[in-house]
Amino acid sequence: MRRLLSVPLRRGLSTAAAGDPSLASSAEHAYRLLRLHHSDPQRLVAALSASGLDPSSPHLLDAVLRRCGASSSLALHFFHWCFPSLPSPLPSSLALLAKSFSRASSAPSPSLLAPLPSQLLGPSLLCPIIRRLPQPRLLPFALSLLSARPDHDHPALFLSLLESLSKAGHVATAEQLVEELQPRLPLSLRHYTALLYGWCRQGKLDEAKHVLARMKAADVALDVVAFNTLLAGFVADGRFEDAFELAREMERRGCPPNAVSYTTLMQGLGARGRVDEAMRVFVEMRRKGCAPDAVTYGTLVSAFCRAGKISQGYEFLDAMSREGLRVDAAVYHGFFVAHEKKEQLEECLELMERMRECRCPPDLKIYNVVIRLACKLGETKQAMSLWNEMENSGLSPGVDTFAIMVSGLVGQGALIEACSYFKDMTGRGLFVAPQYGVLKDLLNALVRDEKLELAKDVWECIVAKGCELNVSAWTIWIHALYAKKHVKEACLYCLDMLEAGLMPQPDTFAKLMKGLKKLYNRQIAAEITEKVRKMAEERHVSFKMYKRRGVRDLEEKPKAKRRRGQKKSRCRQSGQGQSSRNADLLDASDDE
């Protein structure tokens, strides 16, 4: 509970607020007023005006928006109060407002959005709101938002709604909105492009062709953006013949393909391993006088690295440097992935040094790849050295980085070091449900290696830090103890689990009862049985069915595991038989 209470406070302070105690105090005071008076807007405005807070401070606005977190209605109330006094809202404020909408449990009402200036109601703010709405409420929401605005704002807001619905994947609702507002609000090229984008993104190219037919009937000429939208749809669907034909059609209509068009083609071909064809597109692009940009070169580098042709990727990297194009860490990332597949650690370290010389320091993704490779090759000291170098460069390891490090150390048997990194991850509040696989590997390895006290220490650290422990986490720990015959310890932790209000899985209960029966420990068995029986009654679950399911699962799991093993064995044998038959055919052809 302590951790849950402290998270909003940590999240609520911006970087500026963390260095300015008065700003942090003002943000907290504003948040309390918002919580107290949000149901009465007039009283809220009066309380904020009398509080002495400065509505013209963009830093205060950012700090309060961060403090509001997922409470989007509170964030909107404070934004409305500050907006008349601000010269212009900072981009960071709009980004924080959009983030609040995306994290909210429900979308704000149109009445709260209506007072916002029309220039702010763009796709960046509307998309997160639309993603929070269920399908049946989308059209009424859009119509009510339009009706709450003056008539002169309708064309701009209509376009924003259309683009937002298409980007959020609700292009069918966007078409319904068009039908509702026709012919009062005419459609322009941007409206049609938004619809094209929505249908192409969903892979429904027949509907996109209907949009093209409507554009032709309305005498609306396509521009390069609309052509590129349709081109991306063909490429995503793997229809490259249609895509090349569309590129030729662009030239015939006097709208030749640009760098985005050619790059889209190269991305699709490279993703499917057709690097030779991607290279031909690049040559054609240069022949037509279209200068490639950094994205084009980065696309080719990624394609060649993915195909294992690292040397050709380096040639394009050198070409980028010669032409003065900026090379970012995302371009280098493809090289590291390719070197990882070939287990070339030295090449990775040399490339990292080259990046520093080019004033392009490695990012977190690159460190993740190199640390994973170092652990895979047993170079645990090198992995820890890279970790220290990463933190000294100002990068903060995330969940993925910790998971890679802990799993790698466990795989190499460095359990003490793995525990240290796992505790660090837990201490930073990064232990979440998706990382239960890391927890399972670590606890099983510790118990298997007879390091029971160290395993208990890891578990106590998780509990002490207030991490969320669900049934899966408890099951991992209890099963790990039971697997190495620590039945009494497993039962005691099962009692702790029951005290926490969590009911064990049926197979866990059956397994513990089976172990206690062998130990003749009826007292603990009776205590666990009684608590599980009461919990089953509270959940309206039949205790007899619960017990039967546990016994059945306990019997079926080993059988299923054996069947999977036999299936894998048969697959390996068939693969070996096929390869031997191929070898016999090759020998026969050589004899001929």
N, C-alpha and C positions, 0 to 999 in steps of 0.2 A: 504493500500500500504506500510506503514511503516513496518508492520509486515512481509510482503512478502520480503522486501529488507533485513531485519535483519536475516531471517531464515538461508540463506546460510552462513552468517558470524558466527552465533552461531554454525552451523553444521560444519563449516570449521575448527574450532579450536580443536585440540586434547587436551587430558588432559595435556600432556606435554607442548603444545603450550600455553594453558591457563595460566600455571604457569611461562612461559618464554616469556616475551614480544618480545625479539629479534627473537625467533623462529616463533612466530606468524607473526611478520613483514616480515620475510624471506618467509614464506609460502604465504602471500598475494602478495608479490612482484613476486614470481614465478608464481602464478596464473594469474597475470596481463600479464606477458610475454607470457604465454601459450595462453591466450585469444587473444593477439595482433598478434602473429606470427604462430599460429597453422596451417594456410593454406600453409606456406612455411617452410618445415622441416629444410632446411639448415640454413635459417635465424634464426629459433628458436634455433637451437643448438648453433649458434654463440652468440645470445643474452643471453642464459643461461650461456654459458662459460664466457662471459664478465661481468656477473652480480655479481660475487664474491660469489655466492652460493656454498655450499659444497656438491658435489654429493655423497660423501661417508658417509653422515650422514643418518642413518636409521630413526632417529626421524624427520628430515626434510622431508624425503620421505613420512612418514606416515601423517605428517601435511598437505602436499600438496595434497595427495590423498584424505584426508578428505575434504579439501577445494574444490576440483574438484567436489565432490558429484556425481551427475548423468551424468556428462560430461565425459564419459568413454574414448573418444578419447584424451582429454586433459590429463587424468590420465595416459593413455598408453604412450603418448609422454614423459612425465616427467619420467616415469618408465624406458623407453629405455635410456634416458639420464643418469640416475643414475646407472643403472645396472652394466656397466663395472667397476665402481669405488667401488662397494659394495663387501665386502668379500662374503656375501651371503644374499639374501633378508630375512627379518624377516617374520615369519608366519603372523604377523599382517598386513604387507604390502600386502601379497598375498590375505589375507581375505578382505582388503579394496578394492583391485582391483576387486575381484569377486563381492563385494557389489556394486561397481560402475557399473559393467556390468549388474547386476540384476535390477538396478534402471534406467538404460538408456532407452530412448525412442526407440532406434534402436541399432542393434548389430554393433560392430566395423567391419571394412572391414578386409578380410584375409591379405591384405598387411600390416596392422598395427600389426597383430598378428604374422606374419611370423618371424620377428627378435627375438621373445622371445625364450629362450633356450628350448630345447625339454623336459627337466625335469620339466618345469613349466607348460607346456601345458597338464595338467591333467584334470580329471573330475571336480575338484573344480573350475577351471577357465572356462572350456568349457561349463559346464552345464548352468550357467546363460546366456551365449551368445546364446546357442541353444534355450533356452526358449523364447528369444526375436525374434527369426526368424519365419516367416510364413512357413507353411508346404512345399510349392513348392520350397523354397529357401534352404532347409536344405541340400539336396544332393549336389547341386552345391557349396554350401559353404564348405562342407567337402572335396570335390574333389579339389577345388581351394586352400584350405589350405594345402592339401597334395602336390599339384603340386608346391607350393611355398617353400617347404622344400627340403633339399638334400635327396637322396635316402636312406642313412643310418638311417635317422630319421623316415622313413615311418612305420616300424613295430610298434614302440612305439606310434607314433601319431595315427595310425590306431586303436590300442587297446583303446587309450584314447577317440577317437571319438565314437567308438562302445559303450563303457561304458557310455559316456555322453548322447548319443542318447537314450539308454535304460533307464537311470535314469530319463531323461526328458520326458519319455512317447512316444518317437518316435521310437519304436522298428521296425516298418515296414520300416522306412527309413534306420535303421541300417542293416536290411536284404538286402535292395537295395544296400547299400554300400559294403556289402560282395560280392554280385553278380558282382559288377563293378570291384572289386579288386582281384577276384579269376581268375586263381590260382596263380597270382603273389605274393600275401601275404597269406601264409598258416594260418589256424586257429588253435589256441592252446586251452587248457582247459579254460583259462580266457576269450577268445573270446566267446566260447560256453556258459560259465556261465553268461556272460553279456546278451546274447540273451535269455537265460532261465529266468533271472531276469526280463527282460522287458516284456516277454509274461506272466509270472506268475503274475506280478504286475497288468497287465491289466485284469487278470482273464481268459485269453485265453489259457487254459491248453492243448487243442488239438494241437495248434501251438508249445507249449513247448514240447509235445511228439514227434513232427516232428524233433525238435532240438536234442532230445535224440536219435532218429533213425539215424540222420546224424552223431552224435558222435560215435555211435556203428559202423557205416559203415567206419568211419575214424579211428577206433581202438583207440579212446580217452577214457580213463577210467575216471569215475566220482570220484571226491574227496568229502570230507565232506561238503565243501562250496557249490558245485553244488547240492548235495543231499538236503542240508538245504534250498536252494533257491526253489527247487521243492516242498519241504515239506511245506514251507510258502505259496506257491501258493494253495496247496490243503486245507490248514487250512483257508486261507482267503476266499476260495470258499465254505467253510463248508463241504468239502468232507473228513470227519474224517476217514472213513473206508479206503479210499485210502491212507490217511496220515499214519495210523497205519501200513498198508501193506508196504508202502515205508520204514518205520522205520525197519520192519523185513527184508526187502530186503537189507538194509544197513548192517545189521549184517551178512546176508548170503554172501555178497560180501567182507567181511572182513574190512568194514568201519563202525564201530559201531557208533550209534548216540552219539553226545556230549552234553554238557550243553545247547548249543544253540538249538539243535534239540528238546530236552525235553521241554525247556522253550517255544519254539514256539507252541508246542502242548498245553501246559498249558495256554498260553495266549489266544488261540482260544477257548478252552473249557470254561475258566473263563469268557471271554467276552460274551458267550452265556448262562451264569448261570449254567453251568454244573460243579460245583465245586467238586462234589464227584468224577467225572471222572478225573478231573485235579489232585485231591489228589492221585488217583490210579496211574497216570503217575509219580507223584513225588515219590511214594513208589517204583515203578518199577525202576526209575532212581537210587535211593539209593541202591536197590538190585543189580543192574548191576555194582555198583562200580563207578558211575559217580558222582563226588562231585558237589552239587548245589552251584551256586555263588550268589552274591547279587541280580542280576537281577531275578534269579529264585525265590528267597524268596520274592522279591518285587512283582513279578507277582502273587504269591499265596496270599500275603497280600491284594493286590488290588481285587482279585477275591472274597475272603471271605468278605471283606468290602462291595463290590458291592452287594453281596447276603444278606447283613444284619447280617452276622455271625461275629460280631466284636470280640468276645472273642477268636475265633480261629485265627483271624488275629493277635491279641496280642500274642498268643502262638508262632507264627512264628517270630514275632518281637523280642521276647525274645530269640528265637533260633538263630537269626542273631547275637545278642549281645554275646551269649555264644560262637559262633564259630568265633568271632572276625571280622565279616564282617561289612563293613561300611554301616551305615543306613543314607541315605540322605533325604532331605525334600520331595522328590517325593514319597517315600514310606509312609511317615506319612500323605501325602495329602489324601489318601484313607480313613483313619480313620476319618479325619475331615469331609469329605463329608458324610460318614455314620452317624456320630453324628449329622450333620446338618439335615439329613432326619428325625431323631428321636427327633430333637429340644433339644439336650443335650448340653447346653452352658457350664455348669460347667465342664463337661468332656473335652470339647474343651480347656478350660483354663488350666486345669490340664495337659493335653497332651502338651500344649505349654511350660509349666514349665518343664516338663520331657525332652523336646527337648533341652531346654537351658542347663539343667544339663548334657546332653549327648554331649554338644558342637556342636549341630546341630540346629542353630537358625531357626525359622520359616521364610519361604520365602513369597513373595508377594501373591502367590496363596492361601496360608494358611490364611493369614490375610484377603484376600477377602472373604473367606468362613466364617470365624468367625465374621467379621464385618457384613456381610449379615444376619447371624443368630441372632446376638445381636439386629440389627434393627428390624428384624421380630418379636422378642419376646418383643419389646418395651423397650429394655435396651439401650436407645440412649446414656446415659452417658458412659456406658461401651464401646459402639462402638467408641465414640470419644476418650476415654482413650486408646483403642487399636490403633487408628490412630496415636496418639501422640507417643506411644511406638514404632510403626512401623517406623516413621520418625526419632526418636532418635536412632534407631538401624542402621541407614544409608540407609534404603530402601526408594526409591522414588516412591510415588504412581503413577500409570499409569491411563489411560483412564478408564479401567474397575473398578479400585478401586474407582475413583471419582463417576462413574455412580452408583455403588452399594451404596455408602454413601449417595448421593443426593436422590436417589430413596427411600432408607430406611427411611431417615429423613422426606421426603415428606409423605410417608405412615403413619408415626407416628404423623404427624401434626406439626413437629418442623421446621416450614418454614423459620424462621430467620436463624437458623443454616444451613439449606439446601442452602439458598442463599449465605451464607458465603463460603461454600465449592464449590458451583458452580462458584462463582467469582474467587476463587483460581484456579480452573481448567481452567477457561478462561484466567487468567493471566499467566498461564504456557504454553499457546498455545496448550492445549489438547482438546479444543472444536472443534470437527470435525463433518461431516455430520452424521455418524452413531449414534451420541449421541443426535439427535433431539428428540428422544423419551423422554429422560430425561428433555430436555427443555420444551416439551409439558406438561409433568406432573407437572413440577415446576410452569410454568406460569398459567396453568389452576387452580392449587391449590391456588396460590396467589390471582388471580382475584376472585375466588369463595369465598375466605376468606376475601374479601373486603380490601386486601392489595395492592391497585392499585399502590401507590407510590413506594412500594418495587418492584413490578413487573416491573415498568418503570425503576427503578434503575438497575435491572438485565439486561434489554434490552440495556440500555445505556452503561453498562459495556461491553457487547458483541460488540457493535458498536465501542466503544472507543479503544478496544484492537485489532481492525482490523481483527476480525474473519470472516471467509468466510460465508456470508449470502446468501443463494440461495432462490428460490421461496418457498421451503418447510418451511424454518425458518420464513420468513415473514408471510406465511399463518397461521402457528401455533399461532403467536402473534396476528394477526388481528382477527382470529376466537375466540381466548380466550377473547379478549376485547368485541367482538360482542355478545358472549354468555351471558355476564352479562350486556347487554344493554348499553355498553359504545360505542355507534355507532359513535359519532363524533371523539373520540380518534382513533377508528379503521380506520376511513376514512383518518384522518391526517397521520397515519402511512402508509396507502395505497399510499398516495401521495409521501411520502418519498421513498417507494418501487419503484414507477414509476420513481422518480428522479434518483434512482440508476440503472435504465435501465432494470428493471425486470418487466415482465408483469404478473399481477395476474391471478390465475386460474379462469376459467369461473364461477364456483360456488361461488367463493369469490366475484367477481364483481357483480353477481346477488344478493347475500346476502346483500352487501352494498347498492346497489340501492334500494332494498326493505326496508331497514332500514331508508334510507334518505327520501324515499317517505312518510313514516309514520311521520317523523319529519318535513316535508315540507321544507327541506333544499335543494333548487334547485341549489344554487350556487356551493356547494361542489360537488353535483351530476354531474353538467354540466362540472366542471373542471376535475373530474376523467374520465367522459365519453369521453371528448375530447382527453385526453392524451392516454387513452386506444385505441381509434379509430386510432390515429396517429401511435401508436406502432403496431397495427394490420396491418396497411398498409405497414409499413416497413418490417414486417415479411410475407407479402403476405398472410394474413389470412383474411377471410371474417368476417367483424364485426357483420353482422346479424347472421351468423352461430355461432359465438362466444357467442352472447347473448342468442340464442336459446339453445345452449348446456348448458349454465349456469343455465337457468331456468329449463331445463330437469333434470340436475344433482341435483338441489335443491329439486326437487319433488321426484326423485327416491331414494335418499339416505335414507330418513326416512322410505320409504317402504321396502327397502332392510334390514334396521336395524330391522324393525318389523318382517320381515320374518325370520331373523336369530334368533331373540328372541323366536318366535313361534317354530322354529325347535328345539332349545335347550330345550324348555319346554316339547315338545313331547318326546324328548330323555329321559329327566328326568322321565317323567311319565311312559314310557315303561320300564325304568330300575327299577322303584319302583314296577311296576306290575310283572316284572320277579322275583324280589326278594321275593315278597309276594307269588307268585306261588311256588317258591322253598321252602319257609317256610311251605306252606301247604303240600307239598310233604313230607318234613321231619316229620311234625306232623303225617301224615298218616302212615309213616313207623314206627314211635314210637308206634302208636296205635296197629299196627299189632304185 
